[in-house]
Amino acid sequence: MSLLTSLIRASTQFQQAMEKRQAPAPGPDASATGAQSKMAEAEPTAGDDRFTPSDSSQADLGRLKSRNLAMTDYKQTVGQDLAFVRETLRHKLAEYNLHPATALNVSKNETGEVVVEGKIADKTRALIEKDLNVNKNFKEAFSRLSVNEPTLDFMDNALKLNRAYGVNNPLLDTLISENQQFNGLQDLVHRYDTMRRSAGAEQIEAAGKTRAYAFNLNARA
């Protein structure tokens, strides 16, 4: 979560900086032209490109965009892979006569191979790793999960905070396209991954480099 916190903080600072740059400095005769300025503001002309939405209208736009997200469909898609990965690992525990509550941690190494960790004998662990790495369906489901689940978690948490406290997440607003046809799960995953990769080096270091995705079976928080 530290990387997301850093991204949110950086986005907020960027918005504040842009607002300061856009704010016009008051001239020496500001008091003399105050009435004229108020009159001009009261009667905005169509096509006036100086007009920018207020904070409240931007927040309303963000809520409107997020309201159209097909979160139920996204969760169903990710849930299918979650269920498949979970059941495959449970079958492996049974196959090697391991206790069904045995905790396993599954991740991928730098070469993309599945790595299994847990309090089991090294020989058994190596056999389970070998089985999983030759299981094409498992590897594909795990690969999808490793990119889809973090994106879905981010969106779900941001939307919950929005509903609970009325706070708009600027990163979520950036993530969502105004054109709903470009808000498929893979579109959102791609944009989310791009945002993470574009984070500054200092932010990545503060977040402990890039955390690899890991699936935990029977692990207790």
C-alpha positions in Angstrom: 0.0 0.0 0.0 3.0 2.3 0.5 3.5 2.6 -3.3 -0.2 3.6 -3.8 0.1 6.1 -1.0 3.1 7.7 -2.6 1.3 7.8 -6.0 -1.7 9.4 -4.5 0.4 12.0 -2.6 2.4 12.8 -5.8 -0.8 13.2 -7.8 -2.3 15.5 -5.3 0.8 17.7 -5.2 0.8 17.8 -9.0 -2.8 19.0 -9.0 -2.1 21.7 -6.4 1.0 22.9 -8.3 -1.1 23.2 -11.5 -3.8 25.1 -9.8 -1.2 27.6 -8.4 0.3 28.1 -11.9 -3.2 28.7 -13.4 -4.2 31.2 -10.8 -3.7 34.8 -12.2 -1.6 37.2 -10.0 -3.6 40.3 -8.9 -2.5 43.5 -10.6 -1.9 46.8 -8.9 -5.3 48.1 -10.1 -7.2 44.9 -8.9 -9.4 46.9 -6.5 -10.4 49.3 -9.3 -11.4 46.5 -11.7 -13.0 44.2 -9.1 -16.5 45.1 -10.0 -15.9 44.5 -13.7 -14.3 41.1 -13.0 -17.3 40.0 -10.9 -19.6 41.1 -13.7 -17.6 39.2 -16.3 -17.6 36.1 -14.1 -21.4 36.4 -13.7 -21.9 36.4 -17.4 -19.5 33.7 -18.9 -19.6 33.7 -22.7 -20.0 30.5 -24.7 -16.7 29.1 -25.9 -14.7 31.0 -23.3 -11.6 28.7 -23.1 -10.5 30.3 -19.8 -13.3 28.5 -18.1 -12.2 25.5 -16.0 -14.4 23.2 -13.9 -14.6 23.8 -10.2 -13.3 21.2 -7.7 -16.9 20.2 -7.0 -17.7 19.6 -10.7 -14.5 17.6 -11.2 -15.4 15.5 -8.2 -18.9 15.0 -9.6 -17.4 13.9 -13.0 -15.1 11.5 -11.2 -18.1 9.9 -9.3 -20.0 9.7 -12.6 -17.2 7.9 -14.3 -16.6 5.4 -11.4 -20.3 4.7 -11.1 -20.3 3.2 -14.6 -17.5 0.7 -13.8 -18.6 -2.9 -14.2 -17.0 -3.9 -10.9 -19.3 -7.0 -10.5 -18.0 -8.3 -13.9 -14.4 -7.5 -13.0 -14.7 -9.4 -9.7 -16.4 -12.4 -11.4 -13.5 -12.6 -13.9 -10.8 -12.4 -11.2 -12.8 -14.7 -8.9 -12.8 -17.5 -11.5 -9.0 -17.4 -11.6 -8.8 -17.2 -7.8 -11.0 -20.2 -7.4 -9.0 -22.2 -10.0 -5.6 -21.4 -8.4 -7.0 -22.2 -4.9 -8.5 -25.5 -5.9 -5.4 -26.6 -7.8 -3.2 -26.0 -4.8 -5.7 -27.8 -2.5 -5.6 -30.8 -4.8 -1.8 -30.8 -4.6 -1.9 -30.8 -0.8 -4.2 -33.9 -1.0 -2.1 -35.5 -3.7 1.1 -35.4 -1.5 -0.8 -36.3 1.7 -0.2 -32.9 3.3 -2.6 -31.5 5.9 -5.3 -29.5 4.1 -4.5 -26.4 6.3 -0.9 -26.3 5.2 0.1 -22.8 4.3 1.6 -22.2 0.9 3.0 -19.1 -0.8 3.0 -19.1 -4.6 4.9 -16.6 -6.6 6.9 -16.3 -9.8 10.7 -15.8 -10.1 12.5 -13.6 -12.6 12.3 -16.1 -15.3 8.5 -16.6 -14.9 8.7 -20.0 -13.2 6.3 -20.8 -10.4 7.9 -20.8 -7.0 6.3 -22.5 -3.9 7.2 -21.7 -0.3 5.8 -23.3 2.8 6.7 -25.5 5.8 6.9 -28.7 3.9 9.8 -31.0 3.0 12.0 -29.6 0.2 11.5 -32.7 -1.9 7.7 -32.4 -1.7 7.9 -28.7 -2.4 10.1 -29.3 -5.5 7.6 -31.9 -6.8 4.7 -29.5 -6.4 6.6 -26.7 -8.1 7.4 -29.1 -11.0 3.7 -30.1 -11.3 2.5 -26.5 -11.3 5.1 -25.4 -13.9 4.0 -28.0 -16.4 0.3 -27.2 -15.8 -0.4 -24.7 -18.6 -3.9 -23.7 -17.3 -2.5 -23.0 -13.8 0.4 -20.8 -15.1 -2.0 -18.8 -17.3 -4.5 -18.3 -14.5 -1.8 -17.3 -12.1 -0.3 -14.9 -14.6 -3.6 -13.2 -15.1 -4.2 -13.1 -11.4 -0.9 -11.4 -10.8 -1.9 -8.4 -12.8 -5.7 -8.3 -12.5 -6.0 -8.7 -8.7 -3.8 -5.8 -7.7 -5.6 -3.5 -10.1 -9.0 -4.7 -8.8 -7.9 -4.3 -5.2 -6.8 -0.7 -5.9 -10.1 0.2 -7.6 -12.2 -1.5 -5.0 -10.5 0.2 -2.1 -10.6 3.6 -3.8 -14.4 3.3 -4.5 -15.1 2.2 -0.9 -13.3 5.3 0.5 -15.2 7.4 -2.0 -18.6 6.0 -0.8 -17.7 6.1 2.9 -16.0 9.6 3.1 -16.9 11.3 -0.2 -13.1 11.5 -1.1 -12.2 11.3 -4.8 -9.0 9.5 -5.6 -7.2 11.4 -8.4 -5.4 8.3 -9.5 -8.7 6.4 -9.9 -10.1 9.3 -12.0 -7.0 9.1 -14.2 -7.4 5.4 -14.5 -11.0 5.5 -15.8 -11.8 6.5 -19.3 -14.8 8.8 -20.0 -15.6 6.4 -22.9 -17.0 3.3 -21.2 -16.0 1.0 -24.0 -12.4 1.6 -23.0 -13.0 0.6 -19.4 -12.6 -3.2 -19.9 -10.6 -4.9 -17.2 -7.5 -5.3 -19.4 -7.7 -1.6 -20.3 -7.7 -0.7 -16.7 -4.9 -3.2 -15.9 -2.8 -1.7 -18.6 -3.3 1.9 -17.4 -2.7 1.0 -13.8 0.5 -0.8 -14.7 1.6 2.2 -16.7 1.0 4.5 -13.7 3.0 2.2 -11.4 5.9 2.1 -13.8 5.9 5.9 -14.3 6.4 6.4 -10.5 9.6 8.2 -9.7 12.7 6.2 -8.5 12.4 7.8 -5.0 8.8 6.7 -4.7 9.6 3.1 -5.7 12.5 3.0 -3.3 10.3 4.3 -0.5 7.8 1.6 -1.3 10.5 -1.1 -1.0 11.1 -1.5 -4.8 8.5 -3.4 -6.8 6.7 -6.0 -4.8 6.1 -9.3 -6.6 2.6 -10.7 -6.6 2.1 -13.8 -4.4 -0.9 -16.0 -3.8 -1.3 -17.3 -0.2 -3.2 -20.4 0.5 -4.3 -21.1 4.1 -2.2 -18.2 5.3 -3.5 -16.3 8.3 -3.2 -12.5 8.4 
